[in-house]
Amino acid sequence: MLPAVRVVLTAYTASFRVPSFVGYQLTLPVPPLSTVYGLLSASVGRPVEPQEVAWLAYQCLYDAKATDLEAIVTVDRPKPGDAARVTGRNILQREFLVFPRLVLYLPPEWGEAFRRPRYPLLLGRTQDVAGVETLTTATLVPVAAGPVQGVLLPLEVVLQNSAPAWLHNLPLAFSQEAQRRLRGMHIFGVLDAQRGPVPITAPEWLVGDETQNVVLPLYQREWVTPRLA
């Protein structure tokens, strides 16, 4: 059994951009691991390396999807000391989640940071500001199988179960300098919560929170860190 802290983040909107799509900006129904590490960094007020997090599990629920029109302004600055000048303006359709609910399970030592986050917690863009709805203790129990929804599954688990998932190559983490560098990617199957639970058998991956009647994949440090640059 794993003692845990259960952090529920809620917001009006969330937007987790689908990589490789240009023009029409789709949103993922579940954020990538890099977003969770970003939330941890914002909560403690410093860059958090994946190596610092022994394990994590999460689920993303939402009420609906919607689209908006967004103006993208492009600027040019030939040299670092030059003033930026506007070079263009494009109107794009952007998809977003309505009333998202991100449930994080983390080792207990991370709970205190979410009581008084150092920086704003964002579920995507700067306008997707989230708040901590509840913060409680929990116990996760390893399970061999169960119904999952609103989660990411590694490709190997998707293939073993022939799961009806939306496959994407998603970021694991980014570097912390101003010009962020991608540190690793992995192919995941996205299980949209709106499509209902999917039965999965994966004894080495799944844990359950019996008080919430939920089953989740557990991402351990030993799996994440070897895949980082």
Secondary structure, DSSP 8 states (H G I E B T S, - for coil): -EEEEEEEEEESEE--B-TT--SEE-B-SS--HHHHHHHHHHHHTS---GGG-SEEEEEEE-SEEEEEEEEEEEEE-SSTTS--EEEEEEEEEEEEEES-EEEEEE-GGGHHHHHS-SS-EESSSTT-EEEEEEEEEEEEEE-SEEEE-SEEEEHHHHHHHT---EEEEEEEEE-SSSS--EEEEEEEEEE-GGG--EEEE-TTTEEEETTTTEEEE-EEHHHHGGG--
